[in-house]
Amino acid sequence: MIVIDSSSLILLAKIDILDIAIKNIKLRLLIPEQVYTECTAKKDSFDAQLIERRVKEGLIVKKEISNRNLCDKILKDFSLGKGESEAISLCIEIKSGIITDDKKAINACRILKINFTTVPKLVVQFYKKNFVTEIDANLIIKKLQKFGRYSDEILHKLKEDLK
């Protein structure tokens, strides 16, 4: 299993590759309760409905964190949001990596020695493994420009990696 935080899960849904990720990541996506709450808060949005449906289908698994003290410490020490704190706590509890695009969460993962990946890195993997075509990859980049909070440098590197 691999943990995913709210921003990355919502982004995968918004850029239309959540199902590609579910199908092709060899590990099942796992989310803590707070991430589920954050991702499904806007009941009328497409991404919230898609995520809720995938959870109900068992394609994304919800898991309660067991160490609330650890979560609170991570929240405070790294100034993270609740969802990111629960996600990182869950990673530690189950000895898992994480998909995150949150800069503070990435820094916390580096310090805590938690393996992580990002949505742009997933896009490159999906392209290199032929899960998405070149045309699809370019459309995904345009959607990342619209929905993601990436610097021009990150987007430029992504385009280079897709060549």
HUJO-V673487 format. One record per helix or strand of 2 or more residues. SS is the DSSP state (H for helix, E for strand). FROM is the first residue (numbers start at 0). LEN is the number of residues. If there is no record, write none. Layout:
BEGIN
SS|FROM|LEN ; SS|FROM|LEN
END
This chain:
BEGIN
E|1|3 ; H|5|9 ; H|17|7 ; E|28|4 ; H|32|7 ; H|45|11 ; E|59|4 ; H|67|11 ; H|81|13 ; E|97|2 ; H|102|10 ; E|115|2 ; H|118|10 ; H|133|14 ; H|151|10
END
